[in-house]
């Protein structure tokens, strides 16, 4: 049996980069739909062993870095 943690092989950075480059994750006005980005990152990134607080802190860090570049 394949475990979920073995199927997710992207880092959070890789999953974030993939999600932020997906046109479906943007609203019609061009703004980012952060709920979609969050969902994609959570589905794709290997977050095994992370608490919810750790995940959110890392996600917020990535989002803030992207917004401030």
Secondary structure, 3 states (H helix, E strand, C coil): CCCHHHHCCECHHHHHHHHHCCHHHECCCCCECHHHHHHHHHHHECCCCCCHHHHHHHHHHHHHHHHCC
